């Protein structure tokens, strides 16, 4: 089934110039101001920067939005601060732990797992394979 919601136009899309830290940073910045410039722009940016395998598991877009708005990932939306741990890189894979603080002062910690794609449409692009509660 083709992913007709991908990519969401007008928001960041995969780019081979993004290294793993930049890729994660773009998503964190977008999620911090989730509804700027459009409703759920942050969530849609995360969807745009998800790997094809990730999108197959979590998409299509309406399902992805519901997942991020759910209790496990909702602290990412409109967070007030992001403290990033060191990036751990092994070859074509990398991970980074990020602790987010919400406007209510509560914190949530996530581990971003990203990989450099080889072949196909996204050859040479780092994309997000997973984000899990740490």
QUIQUI-V599543 format. One line per field, one symbol per residue. burial: 1 if it has 9 or more other ideal C-beta (glycine too) atoms within 8 Angstrom, else 0. A space follows every 10 residues. Layout:
burial->???
This chain:
burial->0000110100 1001000101 1111111101 1111000001 1111111111 1101100110 1011101110 0011111110 0101001000 0011111111 1100001111 1111111000 0110111110 1000
